[in-house]
Amino acid sequence: MVAVGAVGALTSLFMRYLEGDLAVSRDTLVRHCVALVEDAGRAACLQGDQGGDPSGRG
């Protein structure tokens, strides 16, 4: 779920940036996206440590 959420967030950011709806520099966008991926990775690791269902259904 973390991966799907991160992909959705990144897709939305990229589309809005390319359409001119985000008034940020390219460097700011890249820094934000990198932080988002790093945070998603940490969240995924925490979920894995909780012993949940590896299928992502539970």
mmCIF file of the N, C-alpha and C atoms, coordinates in Angstrom:
data_MODEL
# 
_entry.id   MODEL 
# 
loop_
_atom_site.group_PDB 
_atom_site.id 
_atom_site.type_symbol 
_atom_site.label_atom_id 
_atom_site.label_alt_id 
_atom_site.label_comp_id 
_atom_site.label_asym_id 
_atom_site.label_entity_id 
_atom_site.label_seq_id 
_atom_site.pdbx_PDB_ins_code 
_atom_site.Cartn_x 
_atom_site.Cartn_y 
_atom_site.Cartn_z 
_atom_site.occupancy 
_atom_site.B_iso_or_equiv 
_atom_site.pdbx_formal_charge 
_atom_site.auth_seq_id 
_atom_site.auth_comp_id 
_atom_site.auth_asym_id 
_atom_site.auth_atom_id 
_atom_site.pdbx_PDB_model_num 
ATOM 1   N N  . MET A 1 1  ? 0.822  -1.189  0.000   1.00 0.00 ? 1  MET A N  1 
ATOM 2   C CA . MET A 1 1  ? 0.000  0.000   0.000   1.00 0.00 ? 1  MET A CA 1 
ATOM 3   C C  . MET A 1 1  ? 0.868  1.256   0.000   1.00 0.00 ? 1  MET A C  1 
ATOM 4   N N  . VAL A 1 2  ? 1.976  1.171   0.700   1.00 0.00 ? 2  VAL A N  1 
ATOM 5   C CA . VAL A 1 2  ? 2.878  2.326   0.728   1.00 0.00 ? 2  VAL A CA 1 
ATOM 6   C C  . VAL A 1 2  ? 3.381  2.634   -0.680  1.00 0.00 ? 2  VAL A C  1 
ATOM 7   N N  . ALA A 1 3  ? 3.768  1.604   -1.410  1.00 0.00 ? 3  ALA A N  1 
ATOM 8   C CA . ALA A 1 3  ? 4.292  1.808   -2.766  1.00 0.00 ? 3  ALA A CA 1 
ATOM 9   C C  . ALA A 1 3  ? 3.227  2.398   -3.686  1.00 0.00 ? 3  ALA A C  1 
ATOM 10  N N  . VAL A 1 4  ? 2.017  1.893   -3.596  1.00 0.00 ? 4  VAL A N  1 
ATOM 11  C CA . VAL A 1 4  ? 0.936  2.409   -4.439  1.00 0.00 ? 4  VAL A CA 1 
ATOM 12  C C  . VAL A 1 4  ? 0.651  3.863   -4.101  1.00 0.00 ? 4  VAL A C  1 
ATOM 13  N N  . GLY A 1 5  ? 0.647  4.181   -2.818  1.00 0.00 ? 5  GLY A N  1 
ATOM 14  C CA . GLY A 1 5  ? 0.421  5.564   -2.397  1.00 0.00 ? 5  GLY A CA 1 
ATOM 15  C C  . GLY A 1 5  ? 1.525  6.495   -2.879  1.00 0.00 ? 5  GLY A C  1 
ATOM 16  N N  . ALA A 1 6  ? 2.766  6.034   -2.780  1.00 0.00 ? 6  ALA A N  1 
ATOM 17  C CA . ALA A 1 6  ? 3.892  6.860   -3.213  1.00 0.00 ? 6  ALA A CA 1 
ATOM 18  C C  . ALA A 1 6  ? 3.851  7.086   -4.728  1.00 0.00 ? 6  ALA A C  1 
ATOM 19  N N  . VAL A 1 7  ? 3.545  6.040   -5.476  1.00 0.00 ? 7  VAL A N  1 
ATOM 20  C CA . VAL A 1 7  ? 3.453  6.184   -6.937  1.00 0.00 ? 7  VAL A CA 1 
ATOM 21  C C  . VAL A 1 7  ? 2.345  7.161   -7.309  1.00 0.00 ? 7  VAL A C  1 
ATOM 22  N N  . GLY A 1 8  ? 1.213  7.051   -6.637  1.00 0.00 ? 8  GLY A N  1 
ATOM 23  C CA . GLY A 1 8  ? 0.107  7.976   -6.907  1.00 0.00 ? 8  GLY A CA 1 
ATOM 24  C C  . GLY A 1 8  ? 0.474  9.413   -6.588  1.00 0.00 ? 8  GLY A C  1 
ATOM 25  N N  . ALA A 1 9  ? 1.139  9.611   -5.458  1.00 0.00 ? 9  ALA A N  1 
ATOM 26  C CA . ALA A 1 9  ? 1.544  10.958  -5.071  1.00 0.00 ? 9  ALA A CA 1 
ATOM 27  C C  . ALA A 1 9  ? 2.558  11.538  -6.051  1.00 0.00 ? 9  ALA A C  1 
ATOM 28  N N  . LEU A 1 10 ? 3.533  10.730  -6.432  1.00 0.00 ? 10 LEU A N  1 
ATOM 29  C CA . LEU A 1 10 ? 4.549  11.203  -7.375  1.00 0.00 ? 10 LEU A CA 1 
ATOM 30  C C  . LEU A 1 10 ? 3.933  11.510  -8.735  1.00 0.00 ? 10 LEU A C  1 
ATOM 31  N N  . THR A 1 11 ? 3.034  10.645  -9.195  1.00 0.00 ? 11 THR A N  1 
ATOM 32  C CA . THR A 1 11 ? 2.373  10.880  -10.477 1.00 0.00 ? 11 THR A CA 1 
ATOM 33  C C  . THR A 1 11 ? 1.617  12.197  -10.459 1.00 0.00 ? 11 THR A C  1 
ATOM 34  N N  . SER A 1 12 ? 0.893  12.433  -9.389  1.00 0.00 ? 12 SER A N  1 
ATOM 35  C CA . SER A 1 12 ? 0.132  13.673  -9.272  1.00 0.00 ? 12 SER A CA 1 
ATOM 36  C C  . SER A 1 12 ? 1.059  14.892  -9.260  1.00 0.00 ? 12 SER A C  1 
ATOM 37  N N  . LEU A 1 13 ? 2.139  14.797  -8.502  1.00 0.00 ? 13 LEU A N  1 
ATOM 38  C CA . LEU A 1 13 ? 3.096  15.908  -8.459  1.00 0.00 ? 13 LEU A CA 1 
ATOM 39  C C  . LEU A 1 13 ? 3.709  16.180  -9.828  1.00 0.00 ? 13 LEU A C  1 
ATOM 40  N N  . PHE A 1 14 ? 4.151  15.119  -10.512 1.00 0.00 ? 14 PHE A N  1 
ATOM 41  C CA . PHE A 1 14 ? 4.776  15.291  -11.823 1.00 0.00 ? 14 PHE A CA 1 
ATOM 42  C C  . PHE A 1 14 ? 3.796  15.907  -12.817 1.00 0.00 ? 14 PHE A C  1 
ATOM 43  N N  . MET A 1 15 ? 2.563  15.410  -12.821 1.00 0.00 ? 15 MET A N  1 
ATOM 44  C CA . MET A 1 15 ? 1.571  15.938  -13.760 1.00 0.00 ? 15 MET A CA 1 
ATOM 45  C C  . MET A 1 15 ? 1.294  17.414  -13.493 1.00 0.00 ? 15 MET A C  1 
ATOM 46  N N  . ARG A 1 16 ? 1.094  17.755  -12.225 1.00 0.00 ? 16 ARG A N  1 
ATOM 47  C CA . ARG A 1 16 ? 0.807  19.157  -11.892 1.00 0.00 ? 16 ARG A CA 1 
ATOM 48  C C  . ARG A 1 16 ? 1.987  20.058  -12.222 1.00 0.00 ? 16 ARG A C  1 
ATOM 49  N N  . TYR A 1 17 ? 3.208  19.563  -11.989 1.00 0.00 ? 17 TYR A N  1 
ATOM 50  C CA . TYR A 1 17 ? 4.409  20.347  -12.301 1.00 0.00 ? 17 TYR A CA 1 
ATOM 51  C C  . TYR A 1 17 ? 4.510  20.578  -13.814 1.00 0.00 ? 17 TYR A C  1 
ATOM 52  N N  . LEU A 1 18 ? 4.328  19.512  -14.577 1.00 0.00 ? 18 LEU A N  1 
ATOM 53  C CA . LEU A 1 18 ? 4.441  19.623  -16.036 1.00 0.00 ? 18 LEU A CA 1 
ATOM 54  C C  . LEU A 1 18 ? 3.334  20.476  -16.647 1.00 0.00 ? 18 LEU A C  1 
ATOM 55  N N  . GLU A 1 19 ? 2.174  20.493  -16.004 1.00 0.00 ? 19 GLU A N  1 
ATOM 56  C CA . GLU A 1 19 ? 1.065  21.320  -16.490 1.00 0.00 ? 19 GLU A CA 1 
ATOM 57  C C  . GLU A 1 19 ? 1.183  22.771  -16.043 1.00 0.00 ? 19 GLU A C  1 
ATOM 58  N N  . GLY A 1 20 ? 2.189  23.067  -15.210 1.00 0.00 ? 20 GLY A N  1 
ATOM 59  C CA . GLY A 1 20 ? 2.408  24.431  -14.752 1.00 0.00 ? 20 GLY A CA 1 
ATOM 60  C C  . GLY A 1 20 ? 1.575  24.821  -13.545 1.00 0.00 ? 20 GLY A C  1 
ATOM 61  N N  . ASP A 1 21 ? 0.958  23.836  -12.880 1.00 0.00 ? 21 ASP A N  1 
ATOM 62  C CA . ASP A 1 21 ? 0.112  24.127  -11.729 1.00 0.00 ? 21 ASP A CA 1 
ATOM 63  C C  . ASP A 1 21 ? 0.888  24.251  -10.425 1.00 0.00 ? 21 ASP A C  1 
ATOM 64  N N  . LEU A 1 22 ? 2.154  23.836  -10.410 1.00 0.00 ? 22 LEU A N  1 
ATOM 65  C CA . LEU A 1 22 ? 2.987  23.959  -9.221  1.00 0.00 ? 22 LEU A CA 1 
ATOM 66  C C  . LEU A 1 22 ? 4.025  25.052  -9.452  1.00 0.00 ? 22 LEU A C  1 
ATOM 67  N N  . ALA A 1 23 ? 3.979  26.070  -8.637  1.00 0.00 ? 23 ALA A N  1 
ATOM 68  C CA . ALA A 1 23 ? 4.907  27.189  -8.776  1.00 0.00 ? 23 ALA A CA 1 
ATOM 69  C C  . ALA A 1 23 ? 6.138  26.951  -7.904  1.00 0.00 ? 23 ALA A C  1 
ATOM 70  N N  . VAL A 1 24 ? 6.903  25.907  -8.262  1.00 0.00 ? 24 VAL A N  1 
ATOM 71  C CA . VAL A 1 24 ? 8.134  25.589  -7.539  1.00 0.00 ? 24 VAL A CA 1 
ATOM 72  C C  . VAL A 1 24 ? 9.241  25.351  -8.555  1.00 0.00 ? 24 VAL A C  1 
ATOM 73  N N  . SER A 1 25 ? 10.467 25.500  -8.091  1.00 0.00 ? 25 SER A N  1 
ATOM 74  C CA . SER A 1 25 ? 11.599 25.225  -8.983  1.00 0.00 ? 25 SER A CA 1 
ATOM 75  C C  . SER A 1 25 ? 11.754 23.716  -9.159  1.00 0.00 ? 25 SER A C  1 
ATOM 76  N N  . ARG A 1 26 ? 12.478 23.353  -10.193 1.00 0.00 ? 26 ARG A N  1 
ATOM 77  C CA . ARG A 1 26 ? 12.749 21.934  -10.444 1.00 0.00 ? 26 ARG A CA 1 
ATOM 78  C C  . ARG A 1 26 ? 13.494 21.324  -9.259  1.00 0.00 ? 26 ARG A C  1 
ATOM 79  N N  . ASP A 1 27 ? 14.470 22.057  -8.718  1.00 0.00 ? 27 ASP A N  1 
ATOM 80  C CA . ASP A 1 27 ? 15.239 21.557  -7.574  1.00 0.00 ? 27 ASP A CA 1 
ATOM 81  C C  . ASP A 1 27 ? 14.346 21.300  -6.352  1.00 0.00 ? 27 ASP A C  1 
ATOM 82  N N  . THR A 1 28 ? 13.405 22.200  -6.113  1.00 0.00 ? 28 THR A N  1 
ATOM 83  C CA . THR A 1 28 ? 12.479 22.026  -4.998  1.00 0.00 ? 28 THR A CA 1 
ATOM 84  C C  . THR A 1 28 ? 11.617 20.792  -5.214  1.00 0.00 ? 28 THR A C  1 
ATOM 85  N N  . LEU A 1 29 ? 11.120 20.613  -6.426  1.00 0.00 ? 29 LEU A N  1 
ATOM 86  C CA . LEU A 1 29 ? 10.310 19.440  -6.746  1.00 0.00 ? 29 LEU A CA 1 
ATOM 87  C C  . LEU A 1 29 ? 11.108 18.156  -6.528  1.00 0.00 ? 29 LEU A C  1 
ATOM 88  N N  . VAL A 1 30 ? 12.336 18.131  -7.015  1.00 0.00 ? 30 VAL A N  1 
ATOM 89  C CA . VAL A 1 30 ? 13.174 16.938  -6.874  1.00 0.00 ? 30 VAL A CA 1 
ATOM 90  C C  . VAL A 1 30 ? 13.436 16.649  -5.402  1.00 0.00 ? 30 VAL A C  1 
ATOM 91  N N  . ARG A 1 31 ? 13.786 17.663  -4.621  1.00 0.00 ? 31 ARG A N  1 
ATOM 92  C CA . ARG A 1 31 ? 14.036 17.450  -3.188  1.00 0.00 ? 31 ARG A CA 1 
ATOM 93  C C  . ARG A 1 31 ? 12.800 16.899  -2.485  1.00 0.00 ? 31 ARG A C  1 
ATOM 94  N N  . HIS A 1 32 ? 11.642 17.449  -2.828  1.00 0.00 ? 32 HIS A N  1 
ATOM 95  C CA . HIS A 1 32 ? 10.400 16.997  -2.216  1.00 0.00 ? 32 HIS A CA 1 
ATOM 96  C C  . HIS A 1 32 ? 10.105 15.544  -2.594  1.00 0.00 ? 32 HIS A C  1 
ATOM 97  N N  . CYS A 1 33 ? 10.283 15.202  -3.859  1.00 0.00 ? 33 CYS A N  1 
ATOM 98  C CA . CYS A 1 33 ? 10.011 13.837  -4.313  1.00 0.00 ? 33 CYS A CA 1 
ATOM 99  C C  . CYS A 1 33 ? 10.972 12.835  -3.679  1.00 0.00 ? 33 CYS A C  1 
ATOM 100 N N  . VAL A 1 34 ? 12.221 13.207  -3.542  1.00 0.00 ? 34 VAL A N  1 
ATOM 101 C CA . VAL A 1 34 ? 13.199 12.331  -2.890  1.00 0.00 ? 34 VAL A CA 1 
ATOM 102 C C  . VAL A 1 34 ? 12.796 12.106  -1.437  1.00 0.00 ? 34 VAL A C  1 
ATOM 103 N N  . ALA A 1 35 ? 12.390 13.163  -0.747  1.00 0.00 ? 35 ALA A N  1 
ATOM 104 C CA . ALA A 1 35 ? 11.956 13.030  0.649   1.00 0.00 ? 35 ALA A CA 1 
ATOM 105 C C  . ALA A 1 35 ? 10.721 12.139  0.743   1.00 0.00 ? 35 ALA A C  1 
ATOM 106 N N  . LEU A 1 36 ? 9.800  12.277  -0.195  1.00 0.00 ? 36 LEU A N  1 
ATOM 107 C CA . LEU A 1 36 ? 8.603  11.454  -0.201  1.00 0.00 ? 36 LEU A CA 1 
ATOM 108 C C  . LEU A 1 36 ? 8.958  9.972   -0.347  1.00 0.00 ? 36 LEU A C  1 
ATOM 109 N N  . VAL A 1 37 ? 9.876  9.650   -1.269  1.00 0.00 ? 37 VAL A N  1 
ATOM 110 C CA . VAL A 1 37 ? 10.292 8.263   -1.479  1.00 0.00 ? 37 VAL A CA 1 
ATOM 111 C C  . VAL A 1 37 ? 11.021 7.734   -0.240  1.00 0.00 ? 37 VAL A C  1 
ATOM 112 N N  . GLU A 1 38 ? 11.874 8.559   0.354   1.00 0.00 ? 38 GLU A N  1 
ATOM 113 C CA . GLU A 1 38 ? 12.575 8.129   1.566   1.00 0.00 ? 38 GLU A CA 1 
ATOM 114 C C  . GLU A 1 38 ? 11.595 7.845   2.700   1.00 0.00 ? 38 GLU A C  1 
ATOM 115 N N  . ASP A 1 39 ? 10.627 8.738   2.878   1.00 0.00 ? 39 ASP A N  1 
ATOM 116 C CA . ASP A 1 39 ? 9.627  8.540   3.935   1.00 0.00 ? 39 ASP A CA 1 
ATOM 117 C C  . ASP A 1 39 ? 8.782  7.289   3.665   1.00 0.00 ? 39 ASP A C  1 
ATOM 118 N N  . ALA A 1 40 ? 8.435  7.064   2.406   1.00 0.00 ? 40 ALA A N  1 
ATOM 119 C CA . ALA A 1 40 ? 7.665  5.871   2.055   1.00 0.00 ? 40 ALA A CA 1 
ATOM 120 C C  . ALA A 1 40 ? 8.476  4.613   2.346   1.00 0.00 ? 40 ALA A C  1 
ATOM 121 N N  . GLY A 1 41 ? 9.764  4.652   2.074   1.00 0.00 ? 41 GLY A N  1 
ATOM 122 C CA . GLY A 1 41 ? 10.624 3.507   2.373   1.00 0.00 ? 41 GLY A CA 1 
ATOM 123 C C  . GLY A 1 41 ? 10.676 3.216   3.852   1.00 0.00 ? 41 GLY A C  1 
ATOM 124 N N  . ARG A 1 42 ? 10.776 4.268   4.665   1.00 0.00 ? 42 ARG A N  1 
ATOM 125 C CA . ARG A 1 42 ? 10.777 4.079   6.122   1.00 0.00 ? 42 ARG A CA 1 
ATOM 126 C C  . ARG A 1 42 ? 9.442  3.503   6.589   1.00 0.00 ? 42 ARG A C  1 
ATOM 127 N N  . ALA A 1 43 ? 8.353  4.004   6.032   1.00 0.00 ? 43 ALA A N  1 
ATOM 128 C CA . ALA A 1 43 ? 7.023  3.507   6.415   1.00 0.00 ? 43 ALA A CA 1 
ATOM 129 C C  . ALA A 1 43 ? 6.869  2.037   6.033   1.00 0.00 ? 43 ALA A C  1 
ATOM 130 N N  . ALA A 1 44 ? 7.368  1.674   4.865   1.00 0.00 ? 44 ALA A N  1 
ATOM 131 C CA . ALA A 1 44 ? 7.274  0.278   4.428   1.00 0.00 ? 44 ALA A CA 1 
ATOM 132 C C  . ALA A 1 44 ? 8.091  -0.627  5.343   1.00 0.00 ? 44 ALA A C  1 
ATOM 133 N N  . CYS A 1 45 ? 9.238  -0.166  5.772   1.00 0.00 ? 45 CYS A N  1 
ATOM 134 C CA . CYS A 1 45 ? 10.069 -0.954  6.687   1.00 0.00 ? 45 CYS A CA 1 
ATOM 135 C C  . CYS A 1 45 ? 9.358  -1.135  8.024   1.00 0.00 ? 45 CYS A C  1 
ATOM 136 N N  . LEU A 1 46 ? 8.716  -0.087  8.506   1.00 0.00 ? 46 LEU A N  1 
ATOM 137 C CA . LEU A 1 46 ? 7.984  -0.191  9.768   1.00 0.00 ? 46 LEU A CA 1 
ATOM 138 C C  . LEU A 1 46 ? 6.827  -1.166  9.649   1.00 0.00 ? 46 LEU A C  1 
ATOM 139 N N  . GLN A 1 47 ? 6.135  -1.142  8.528   1.00 0.00 ? 47 GLN A N  1 
ATOM 140 C CA . GLN A 1 47 ? 5.036  -2.082  8.321   1.00 0.00 ? 47 GLN A CA 1 
ATOM 141 C C  . GLN A 1 47 ? 5.555  -3.511  8.309   1.00 0.00 ? 47 GLN A C  1 
ATOM 142 N N  . GLY A 1 48 ? 6.706  -3.722  7.701   1.00 0.00 ? 48 GLY A N  1 
ATOM 143 C CA . GLY A 1 48 ? 7.291  -5.051  7.645   1.00 0.00 ? 48 GLY A CA 1 
ATOM 144 C C  . GLY A 1 48 ? 7.662  -5.558  9.020   1.00 0.00 ? 48 GLY A C  1 
ATOM 145 N N  . ASP A 1 49 ? 8.083  -4.660  9.911   1.00 0.00 ? 49 ASP A N  1 
ATOM 146 C CA . ASP A 1 49 ? 8.471  -5.042  11.263  1.00 0.00 ? 49 ASP A CA 1 
ATOM 147 C C  . ASP A 1 49 ? 7.268  -5.418  12.126  1.00 0.00 ? 49 ASP A C  1 
ATOM 148 N N  . GLN A 1 50 ? 6.080  -5.057  11.702  1.00 0.00 ? 50 GLN A N  1 
ATOM 149 C CA . GLN A 1 50 ? 4.895  -5.333  12.505  1.00 0.00 ? 50 GLN A CA 1 
ATOM 150 C C  . GLN A 1 50 ? 4.311  -6.711  12.238  1.00 0.00 ? 50 GLN A C  1 
ATOM 151 N N  . GLY A 1 51 ? 4.902  -7.448  11.312  1.00 0.00 ? 51 GLY A N  1 
ATOM 152 C CA . GLY A 1 51 ? 4.465  -8.811  11.052  1.00 0.00 ? 51 GLY A CA 1 
ATOM 153 C C  . GLY A 1 51 ? 3.112  -8.915  10.411  1.00 0.00 ? 51 GLY A C  1 
ATOM 154 N N  . GLY A 1 52 ? 2.744  -7.922  9.605   1.00 0.00 ? 52 GLY A N  1 
ATOM 155 C CA . GLY A 1 52 ? 1.451  -7.960  8.919   1.00 0.00 ? 52 GLY A CA 1 
ATOM 156 C C  . GLY A 1 52 ? 1.428  -8.987  7.805   1.00 0.00 ? 52 GLY A C  1 
ATOM 157 N N  . ASP A 1 53 ? 0.300  -9.080  7.171   1.00 0.00 ? 53 ASP A N  1 
ATOM 158 C CA . ASP A 1 53 ? 0.103  -10.003 6.054   1.00 0.00 ? 53 ASP A CA 1 
ATOM 159 C C  . ASP A 1 53 ? 0.956  -9.553  4.876   1.00 0.00 ? 53 ASP A C  1 
ATOM 160 N N  . PRO A 1 54 ? 1.910  -10.373 4.411   1.00 0.00 ? 54 PRO A N  1 
ATOM 161 C CA . PRO A 1 54 ? 2.791  -9.964  3.313   1.00 0.00 ? 54 PRO A CA 1 
ATOM 162 C C  . PRO A 1 54 ? 2.052  -9.735  2.001   1.00 0.00 ? 54 PRO A C  1 
ATOM 163 N N  . SER A 1 55 ? 0.812  -10.226 1.893   1.00 0.00 ? 55 SER A N  1 
ATOM 164 C CA . SER A 1 55 ? 0.036  -9.996  0.662   1.00 0.00 ? 55 SER A CA 1 
ATOM 165 C C  . SER A 1 55 ? -0.467 -8.562  0.591   1.00 0.00 ? 55 SER A C  1 
ATOM 166 N N  . GLY A 1 56 ? -0.380 -7.829  1.703   1.00 0.00 ? 56 GLY A N  1 
ATOM 167 C CA . GLY A 1 56 ? -0.864 -6.449  1.737   1.00 0.00 ? 56 GLY A CA 1 
ATOM 168 C C  . GLY A 1 56 ? -2.367 -6.371  1.966   1.00 0.00 ? 56 GLY A C  1 
ATOM 169 N N  . ARG A 1 57 ? -3.011 -7.509  2.263   1.00 0.00 ? 57 ARG A N  1 
ATOM 170 C CA . ARG A 1 57 ? -4.458 -7.528  2.444   1.00 0.00 ? 57 ARG A CA 1 
ATOM 171 C C  . ARG A 1 57 ? -4.885 -7.481  3.908   1.00 0.00 ? 57 ARG A C  1 
ATOM 172 N N  . GLY A 1 58 ? -3.924 -7.465  4.830   1.00 0.00 ? 58 GLY A N  1 
ATOM 173 C CA . GLY A 1 58 ? -4.391 -7.546  6.206   1.00 0.00 ? 58 GLY A CA 1 
ATOM 174 C C  . GLY A 1 58 ? -3.562 -6.910  7.170   1.00 0.00 ? 58 GLY A C  1 
# 
